[in-house]
Amino acid sequence: MSGCPPGKSSWPELVGTNGESAKATIERENRNVGAIVLRDGTPVTRDFRCDRVWVWVDRNGRVVRTPIIT
């Protein structure tokens, strides 16, 4: 991501996994970000931040989209 500190910015391998486990993995693999687990469809702010990753989950808590820095 332009202007962001170096580090991993996308986690496609986490789609289908447990959201809370995905959050822990993201924060372990890139210590510059905080992951936030949200139910798919929850309204969120549209501003870009180098330190934030949305983790979208279904009603069963499974990741439904690739988590990326947003």
C-alpha positions, 0 to 999 in steps of 0.5 A: 500500500502506498505510504504505508509501512512495509509488511503484509497487506492481504490475507487471501488464505484466511477466507473460510477460516474462523474470524477470531483466528484470522484476526490473530493471524493478521495481527501476528503477521503484520504488527502495524495493523489492528484487525476488526472482525465484522459481520458481512454487510455491517456499515463501515467508514470508507476512509483509508487507514494503513493500520486497519484490516476489516475481517468480514465474517458470516453468521457462523463466524467464517471469513467471507472476503479476503482481509486487506488493509483498508 
